[in-house]
Amino acid sequence: MSDISAIIYGILQGLTEFLPVSSSGHLALLPHILAIKDPGVIFDLSMHVGTAFSIICYFFKDLKSLIHDLYSFIFDRNEETNYMAINMVVATAVTFIIVLLLKDFAKTYGRTPQMIGLNLAIFGLLMFLSDAFCKDDENGHMEKPQWWRSALIGLFQALAIFPGVSRSGGTLTISRFIGLGRDEATKFSFLLSLPIILAGFFYKLPTLMRGEESFSLMTCLIGITISFLTGLVTIHYFLKFIKRMGLWLFSLYRLVLAILILIYS
């Protein structure tokens, strides 16, 4: 892969990781568009590490607070703490379990253009319905214990193992269906992505160390840097955009892209 291709990958990852349009789906389609060899899962995961760094930088104060609250709950037995950290643990645990069950099936059948197109369309329609017709629940704040809501969000995050579903799209969709407001759903979705992104990278690290997938370290570093910088900008403006416009525009984009993929594949 050339450095130019790595830059394109990094920009695309930084944009689509936080927009509910499926970063993995776009990255899986890019080799077909650029007429290059698929760089593989390791390179895809390295792009996700770049966007993980952007989450850490942008939400640094929130992450410090979450770690403090989790420590206080576990070791000090403080039940008056903010429960967002506990809700994140529940959602993350559910995600890990479902991913382990589905990963082989997703790897075998999930990266074809036809499957990506179908996932884009189905989950794009669900996202439109959730944002258009679901009202905010005054008791839906994730600062309170929300075990069943957290489990459902974790389930939908796990489905993003299939390219075209979209991790942020899935979590935002189910969050709106169960009554969370746009602000609450978006913040929880962004923070929830961090453990699963990092876990995915470290899970694949032995494969990287054994050299089972060939890659260029410099090319990966270029892609990571570009995805990090693009991710910072995307987070900032997406938070502003979703407050004003909602999710309908992203749903429309997903449906149009799905139709094009299904026609030309």
C-alpha positions as CSV (number, residue, x, y, z in Angstrom):
1,M,0.0,0.0,0.0
2,S,1.3,3.5,-0.9
3,D,1.5,6.4,1.6
4,I,-1.3,8.2,-0.4
5,S,-3.6,5.2,0.1
6,A,-2.8,5.2,3.8
7,I,-3.7,8.9,4.0
8,I,-7.0,8.2,2.3
9,Y,-7.7,5.3,4.7
10,G,-6.8,7.6,7.7
11,I,-9.2,10.3,6.5
12,L,-12.0,7.9,5.9
13,Q,-11.5,6.2,9.2
14,G,-11.4,9.5,11.1
15,L,-14.6,10.6,9.4
16,T,-16.6,7.4,9.5
17,E,-15.7,6.0,13.0
18,F,-17.9,8.6,14.7
19,L,-20.4,9.2,12.0
20,P,-23.1,6.5,12.0
21,V,-22.3,5.3,8.5
22,S,-20.0,2.3,9.3
23,S,-16.2,2.9,9.2
24,S,-15.5,-0.9,8.8
25,G,-17.9,-1.0,5.8
26,H,-16.2,2.0,4.1
27,L,-12.7,0.6,4.8
28,A,-13.8,-2.8,3.4
29,L,-15.1,-1.2,0.3
30,L,-12.1,1.1,-0.3
31,P,-9.8,-1.6,-1.9
32,H,-12.5,-2.2,-4.5
33,I,-12.7,1.6,-5.2
34,L,-8.9,2.1,-5.3
35,A,-8.2,-1.2,-7.0
36,I,-5.7,-2.3,-4.4
37,K,-5.2,-5.4,-2.3
38,D,-7.3,-5.4,1.0
39,P,-4.7,-4.4,3.6
40,G,-6.4,-6.7,6.1
41,V,-7.8,-6.6,9.6
42,I,-4.5,-5.5,11.3
43,F,-4.3,-2.3,9.2
44,D,-8.0,-1.7,9.8
45,L,-7.5,-2.0,13.5
46,S,-4.5,0.3,13.5
47,M,-6.8,3.0,11.9
48,H,-9.2,2.4,14.8
49,V,-6.4,3.0,17.3
50,G,-5.9,6.4,15.8
51,T,-9.5,7.3,16.4
52,A,-9.2,5.8,19.9
53,F,-6.5,8.3,20.7
54,S,-8.8,11.1,19.5
55,I,-11.5,10.0,21.9
56,I,-8.9,9.9,24.8
57,C,-7.8,13.5,23.9
58,Y,-11.3,14.9,23.4
59,F,-13.0,13.3,26.4
60,F,-9.9,13.2,28.7
61,K,-11.7,14.9,31.7
62,D,-14.7,12.6,31.3
63,L,-12.5,9.5,31.2
64,K,-10.7,10.6,34.4
65,S,-14.1,11.0,36.1
66,L,-15.3,7.6,34.9
67,I,-12.1,5.9,36.2
68,H,-12.4,7.7,39.5
69,D,-16.1,6.7,39.9
70,L,-15.4,3.1,38.9
71,Y,-12.6,2.9,41.5
72,S,-14.8,4.5,44.1
73,F,-17.6,2.0,43.5
74,I,-15.4,-1.1,43.5
75,F,-12.9,-0.3,46.3
76,D,-14.7,2.2,48.5
77,R,-18.1,0.7,48.1
78,N,-19.5,4.1,47.3
79,E,-23.0,3.6,46.0
80,E,-23.6,7.4,45.6
81,T,-21.2,7.5,42.7
82,N,-22.0,8.4,39.0
83,Y,-23.2,5.1,37.4
84,M,-22.1,5.9,33.9
85,A,-18.9,4.0,34.4
86,I,-20.8,0.9,35.7
87,N,-23.2,1.1,32.8
88,M,-20.2,1.2,30.4
89,V,-18.8,-1.9,32.1
90,V,-22.1,-3.8,31.6
91,A,-22.4,-2.7,28.0
92,T,-18.8,-3.6,27.2
93,A,-19.1,-7.0,28.8
94,V,-22.1,-7.8,26.7
95,T,-20.3,-6.6,23.6
96,F,-17.3,-8.9,24.2
97,I,-19.5,-11.9,24.7
98,I,-21.5,-11.4,21.5
99,V,-18.4,-10.5,19.5
100,L,-16.7,-13.8,20.6
101,L,-19.7,-15.7,19.5
102,L,-20.0,-14.0,16.1
103,K,-16.4,-13.1,15.1
104,D,-15.8,-16.2,12.9
105,F,-19.1,-15.9,11.1
106,A,-18.5,-12.2,10.5
107,K,-15.0,-12.8,9.2
108,T,-16.2,-15.4,6.7
109,Y,-19.3,-13.8,5.4
110,G,-19.4,-10.1,6.6
111,R,-17.0,-8.3,4.2
112,T,-18.7,-8.9,0.9
113,P,-20.1,-5.9,-0.9
114,Q,-23.6,-7.4,-0.9
115,M,-23.6,-8.0,2.9
116,I,-22.3,-4.5,3.5
117,G,-25.0,-3.0,1.3
118,L,-27.7,-4.9,3.1
119,N,-26.4,-3.9,6.5
120,L,-26.2,-0.2,5.5
121,A,-29.8,-0.2,4.3
122,I,-31.4,-2.2,7.2
123,F,-29.6,-0.3,10.0
124,G,-29.9,3.0,8.2
125,L,-33.7,2.6,8.2
126,L,-33.8,1.6,11.8
127,M,-31.7,4.6,12.7
128,F,-34.1,6.9,10.9
129,L,-37.1,5.4,12.7
130,S,-35.4,5.6,16.1
131,D,-34.5,9.3,15.8
132,A,-37.7,10.4,14.1
133,F,-40.3,8.7,16.3
134,C,-38.7,8.0,19.7
135,K,-39.0,10.5,22.5
136,D,-36.5,11.2,25.2
137,D,-37.0,9.3,28.5
138,E,-36.6,11.6,31.6
139,N,-35.3,8.5,33.5
140,G,-32.9,7.5,30.7
141,H,-29.8,9.2,31.9
142,M,-26.8,6.9,32.0
143,E,-25.6,8.5,35.2
144,K,-28.2,6.3,36.9
145,P,-28.2,2.5,37.0
146,Q,-29.5,1.3,33.6
147,W,-28.6,-2.3,33.5
148,W,-31.0,-3.5,30.8
149,R,-30.4,-0.4,28.7
150,S,-26.7,-0.9,28.9
151,A,-27.0,-4.6,27.9
152,L,-29.0,-3.7,24.8
153,I,-26.5,-1.0,23.8
154,G,-23.7,-3.5,24.2
155,L,-25.6,-6.0,22.0
156,F,-26.0,-3.4,19.2
157,Q,-22.4,-2.4,19.5
158,A,-21.4,-6.0,19.0
159,L,-23.4,-6.3,15.8
160,A,-21.0,-3.7,14.3
161,I,-18.5,-6.6,13.9
162,F,-20.4,-6.9,10.6
163,P,-19.2,-4.1,8.2
164,G,-22.1,-1.8,7.2
165,V,-23.8,-2.0,10.6
166,S,-21.8,0.9,12.2
167,R,-20.8,0.8,15.8
168,S,-21.9,4.4,16.5
169,G,-25.0,3.9,14.3
170,G,-26.0,0.8,16.2
171,T,-25.5,2.3,19.6
172,L,-27.2,5.5,18.7
173,T,-30.1,3.7,17.2
174,I,-30.8,1.5,20.2
175,S,-30.2,4.4,22.6
176,R,-32.9,6.4,20.9
177,F,-35.3,3.4,20.9
178,I,-34.9,3.0,24.6
179,G,-35.4,6.6,25.4
180,L,-32.0,8.3,25.6
181,G,-31.7,11.9,24.3
182,R,-29.4,12.7,21.4
183,D,-26.7,14.3,23.7
184,E,-26.7,11.5,26.2
185,A,-26.7,8.8,23.5
186,T,-23.9,10.4,21.5
187,K,-21.6,10.9,24.5
188,F,-22.2,7.4,25.8
189,S,-21.6,5.9,22.3
190,F,-18.3,7.7,21.9
191,L,-17.0,6.8,25.3
192,L,-18.2,3.2,25.0
193,S,-16.2,2.7,21.8
194,L,-12.8,3.1,23.5
195,P,-12.6,-0.3,25.4
196,I,-13.8,-2.3,22.4
197,I,-11.4,-0.5,19.9
198,L,-8.4,-1.1,22.2
199,A,-9.4,-4.6,23.0
200,G,-9.8,-5.5,19.3
201,F,-6.3,-4.2,18.6
202,F,-4.6,-6.1,21.5
203,Y,-6.6,-9.2,20.6
204,K,-5.0,-9.1,17.2
205,L,-1.5,-8.1,18.5
206,P,-0.2,-11.7,18.7
207,T,-1.1,-12.1,14.9
208,L,0.9,-8.9,14.2
209,M,3.8,-10.1,16.3
210,R,3.9,-13.5,14.6
211,G,3.9,-11.8,11.2
212,E,0.9,-13.6,9.9
213,E,-0.2,-10.5,8.1
214,S,2.3,-8.4,6.1
215,F,2.2,-4.7,6.6
216,S,4.4,-1.6,6.6
217,L,5.0,0.0,10.0
218,M,5.5,3.5,8.5
219,T,2.3,3.2,6.4
220,C,0.4,2.2,9.5
221,L,1.8,5.1,11.5
222,I,0.8,7.5,8.7
223,G,-2.7,6.1,8.7
224,I,-3.0,6.3,12.5
225,T,-1.8,9.9,12.6
226,I,-4.3,11.0,9.9
227,S,-7.2,9.1,11.5
228,F,-6.3,10.7,14.9
229,L,-6.3,14.3,13.6
230,T,-9.4,13.7,11.4
231,G,-11.2,12.0,14.3
232,L,-10.7,15.0,16.6
233,V,-12.3,17.4,14.1
234,T,-15.1,14.9,13.4
235,I,-16.0,14.5,17.1
236,H,-16.2,18.2,17.7
237,Y,-18.4,19.0,14.7
238,F,-20.6,15.9,14.9
239,L,-21.6,16.7,18.5
240,K,-22.7,20.1,17.3
241,F,-24.4,18.7,14.1
242,I,-26.5,16.0,15.9
243,K,-27.9,18.6,18.3
244,R,-29.3,20.6,15.5
245,M,-30.1,18.1,12.7
246,G,-30.5,14.7,14.2
247,L,-29.7,11.5,12.3
248,W,-31.9,11.6,9.3
249,L,-29.2,12.8,6.9
250,F,-26.9,9.9,7.8
251,S,-29.8,7.5,7.3
252,L,-30.4,8.9,3.8
253,Y,-26.7,8.6,3.0
254,R,-26.6,5.0,4.1
255,L,-29.6,4.1,2.0
256,V,-28.2,5.8,-1.1
257,L,-24.8,4.1,-0.6
258,A,-26.5,0.8,-0.1
259,I,-28.5,1.0,-3.3
260,L,-25.3,2.0,-5.3
261,I,-23.4,-0.9,-3.7
262,L,-26.1,-3.5,-4.4
263,I,-26.5,-2.3,-8.0
264,Y,-22.8,-2.2,-8.9
265,S,-21.7,-5.3,-7.0
